[in-house]
Amino acid sequence: MSFAKRHSHFIFYYGLIFLLFLWPLVFLKQTFIGGDYWVQFYPWSFHYASALEGGSLPYWTNLVALGFPLVAEGQVAAYYWLHQWLYRLLPFEAAYTWGIVLHVLAGGIGAYLYAGKIGQSGKAAVFSAILFSFSTTYGGCFYTTGTLRVLTWLPWCLWILEHVREREGWLEKSFWGAWLAFLFSQMETAGFPQLAVYAVGYLALDMALVREKRPNLFAFFGICFAFSVLLALPQIGATAELASASTRQGQTPEFALWGSVMPPALASIIFPSISRFLSVSFYIGIFPLFCLAASLVLPKTAKEKKLLWLALIFALLALGKYNPLYAFVVEKFSLTAFRNPSKFLFFSAMALSFAAGFGFDKIFLKETVWKKALPALTLMGSLIALFPLAASFLFRASQDFWLQKGHAFAEKIALQKGALAKAPEYYQDKMRFLFSVLQEHLNPLAIQNILTAVFASLSVFIVYAALRADATPAKRRRLAHWAFALLIVDLYGFGAAVWGGPAGVGFIGNAGKIPFTETALIQRVQGLQKEWGGVVAELSDHPGGEPLQASSNMLYGIRHAGIYSPLTIKRYEELFGDLGFVDSSTGRRPTSVHVWRNQKPLLDMLGVTVVVADKELVLEGLVFLEQLGRHWIYRNADALPRIYAVAQWKSLDAKEERLAYLKSPAFNPRREAVLEGEADSSIGSSGADIPVVIEKDSQDHARAALDIDRPTVVVFSGVFYPRWKAAVDGVETRLMPVNHALCGIRLETPGRHQVEFFYDYRFHDFLELISNAAWVLLGSLFLWLYWKKRKAPLLIAIWMGIVFSLYLLWVIVPKAWGG
Amino acid sequence: MSFVTQGIGPALWASSLLALLVWSAYRVGARIWGLSGGSAAEFSVHEKRIFFTAMGMALLALGVLAIGLLGMLRREVAIGLAGLLFIFSLTGQKEKAEGWPEFSKTTWMWIALALFLSWLQALAPPTGHDALVYHLAHPREFIESGKIFAIPDSRESLWPYQMEMFFTLGLLLQGTILAHLFHWAFYVLTAYAIYAFVLRFQGGKKEAEWAMLVFLFTPLAFFQSSKAYVELGIVFFTFAAIYAFLVPFSHKKNNAVLSGLLCGGALGTKYLAFGALIPLVVLWIIQSWNLKKASLLFYFMAACALTGGIWYARSWILAGNPIYPFLSGLFGGNGFKDSVDRLTGMGQDFPAFIKLPWNFTLHPDAFPLGELIGPLYLMLLPLMALSVRNTKTQRAFLFYTFSIYLLVFTQQAARFLFMLAPYAAVGAGFAFAKARSYGAALWKTTQLLFYSALVLHGAIFVCQTWNAWPVALGAENARDYLLKNERSFRGFDYLNRHADPKESIFLSAQPRRFYRQRPDKAVFYTAALKNRLERQGIAWAEYLDREHFTFIWVEEGSDPEIRKYVQTHPYEKVFEYAHSEGKAKYVYSIYRYAI
């Protein structure tokens, strides 16, 4: 049988739903640009691609905040192989967009192969693959494309583990172990470490739930994992360093338990209209539920049992704070680095997807005794059909009770938010709105509920027809096709919001065209920044309405004082958070003229030379330049340069005291600096400004010369971060935090000095050296193993194809294009 | 324009002359080999053609050098020399005419395409930079002076000038077409040598044909073949030298003499041939040791000196430095201070050493001057590695190749790296055999990619030669062609029309000099001149004041002192033009002294 015929169902059904969802991306009509994509992933990827074009990685960028370690942040996946090649080979738009498409496809293929490996028939494997890629798991893209990149490789890892379990011999184990190590390293560098850890946890549980060869497999797994850490060391090391300096340090258990799934939210698996309402992503389609019921009720293989257990375990983990054991462990062991337990639902849904595949086989391809399945299927059908009606009745009966609970909850949220809280009425209004939405969703006449009932009815019909004693194999095959059709309509309708409601969570709803860019404003700001240096800050009454909100400014090469990242440098957030342009993924404070007025010295210290506002501003030091459309542009005449010096300082060790002082009107950065851990303070008048001649000012290196006649603190307007170092007159010296978030050095000896502040790449170089050695070792191992397995011709053919393709892409096409 | 020839008539005449001279060289080489006691029985028919032609060509170059040094460099004497060669070639035993190589029809088609297009390109007037600076320009000066001499303030005229002797002969006998075709002949000879080598040492006819095609369709080889450069000469002679070493003669003396003669031919082409001499000396030392015959090394060195030594002797006598102007410190300061130009392409550390094939194939723009080597060598590298066997022949070949690799690694210009091409092409031949042994799937893939590369490069060659068709066939005037395609021509055209022969010019805009006819006195801004003035402590302004040139030709990138000089002295701009070459744009200005 030819390859195409053997996999015809996958090619047809998977291909159909793949194109239905993703054709705008395949044909580059749209890309993922909604929400966080516009203010994080798209501009970061753009910056990454630009850095690659220049032959390096964006270890440090000065385009956001006062500098940020973008590689260490991780989500740009700087060391991820596919990124390194895609962004080098293709134009940026194509690389960014097709990267998403390629990963969905790779994940789907992996799921298909894995499902076949664990004993499902071809059709059932296609069924599982469709559920993996297009139910609410979205192949991993339920959250961001970072999670997509990580979780694409999970089915492949599962396949390898299954394969190794069946095989004997060191050659086979070594061969697949090398591949497993490679895939682990890709998951670790793909841009979402949290999901990589969870994925490894899933794999470990997968092994633990099968008694056969458990110790050997764990040893094998451990070796592969350890080697993968070496491969991914540069990313792991850089991210660990950033994490220790980021807002994730010292978080509370509440932070870690944020995003827990409320137990009723699990009902969204049969009641999809409440998913968005309850901020949960847990729907695999109606017909798969019948497959699951068949799997549950009928005799199961060990692999099926394992999948059902995994689904249950991860669903319980997703409950987070609603799971007493989980909450206890998080609090007891201060496991606060990761948050949002709802992410565990991906693994639960994934396990259910594969379990549903087994059920599919039981319904269509096996001689199932229909009498055994019938009661369960009847119950399932009834539940699904009647649930909305029952829920609606119950809700109406207890509405007042729930309304009261809702108000109390809103008050609690307002209190929890603390400084970030909006007005209490905001939360109450939101609660009332949510109630009305819930009412709407529980209405049995709501379109989604009608559809659920219709899908359930059709599913019942298909299942009954297939399980009847007189159902021939040919009839069952036809019914299987109908089941696919039903599944595709169901998942596509839900995911693409065809029946109304917000489009698929985390997935296709993010697709769109690049937002309109206000070219005139951008060009003007670019010009001003070129002339004056410094950074831009924005003030707007409408949060999220700023034209250049960080990090979208990176697309235009404009330096911005703001930043939006879950790993924002803590000191920066603590000092500048009030100004309203710092968001460490926990929300941004609204920008306020009042706060800016009180904390204007901080703006000066940031080096904000250009202010863009959506209204007129009256602030000391701001000079109005012009109005462009609905934007007012100001110059901040008081902005301090990137390196400046003061002869007066005070030492404030207590953080709260220090921050309070820095944010107070008493602080004058032009005249004084605030240090920490210094035994002395300088007292007395600072005298005249100390002239500083800046000789070099690049992204990762600044140098200045100054003449001093007394001890001085030289302040560098770069965020304090372990990778930055300083030198005085060519000798490396201690760089210290200055003004809490910036850095600087003390000069004691009068005279002429040359000071340098530079990003120290040695840490990255060292880790990359180890990693490169590990890659060379892995590469050599691969070559040797392929050689031993007599697969040298295949490798050689691949090599020749790669060289020829690269020659065309890198040499011939540019030359032909350039004439 | 003296010496520039164009049109189909002159092209056919030049080609006929070339064929006659090459055939005569072959016959003379065969005679000399016979007269010196060498046996031809152990050569294959292809090897006879290659080695004897090489020897005859080296002898021909020495002949031109002789008449040049004697001050008899005139057309009549050149005709006489060619005639002598021809007559000498007619003497000796009549050989049975042996047939052409039995290539397949497809191979003939590809060969015909490569050779025809490169031949056509060679018919165009010279535009290659080095050709116009010295490869052709110096032979022209020799001819105009009637003798071969050390051109004052030139760095190159004391270099080994074997190829330039061919260019001199070509210019004398016919013109620029024949000069180009001499270099083109080495393109053909090298390809033929690769075919013969693979046939001898690998045995497969198909593999040998394909190895030859790999070389013929190497873009760098193709583009070089139509220019009056020397790279194909040195590539040929260095390859032939190791070939001669490896041919399994029963009397090793034959190997020693032959490889020495050919190595001498390489040394007579370019200094880089030391990269071939050193490993060959090592190989001959080992060979002599193994066979307990010290005389082998002596024969090798003597033969080397015979064909190549004269150039070094000449430099030593005239400039006190046999490898003038390099390593002046070893030769009493005769030469330049920083004598070794470092042309680093993509680094000189160990990773760069390993990655050189990858970088050179896929990042050609990083290697001056950005010419392409094509993907086939890199594609076939794993197969080449897998086909290595631990035999004496292969060890010697690989040692030689590696030595050249080490040498060119220090000078990462594309045309120096090109010296590795024949060895890589030979490797490709072995690689094809290896691919075949791995089964049908890999063999089909290899064939597909091989032919794809040929088609791709064939298309590139067609595009590249598109401009040459009209001028080659005479449909376009050479002057019009040069005005469009050669950046110095317009300036010289102006001077040739407006300058008086008695006037003088200082050229600091660019070093190309071939198209200059007037004025008679022309001084070029050269490293040698700059070096001399610096040693004497003379500034440019002082020098220009003293020489009082009628014209000064500058360009935006010229020495700032010289540009300042024309602005601050009574010179007026009389001519200005711009010329674009790819992305580069040149703006030239000619100033005349305003009386």
Interface residues (C-beta under 8 A of the other chain):
Chain A: A792 P793 L795 I796 A797 W799 M800 G801 V803 F804 L806 Y807 L808 W810 V811 I812 G818 G819
Chain B: T361 L362 H363 P364 L372 G374 P375 L378 M379 L380 P382 L383 L386 A435 Y438 G439 A441 L442 T445 T446 L449 S452 A453 L456 I460 G582 K583
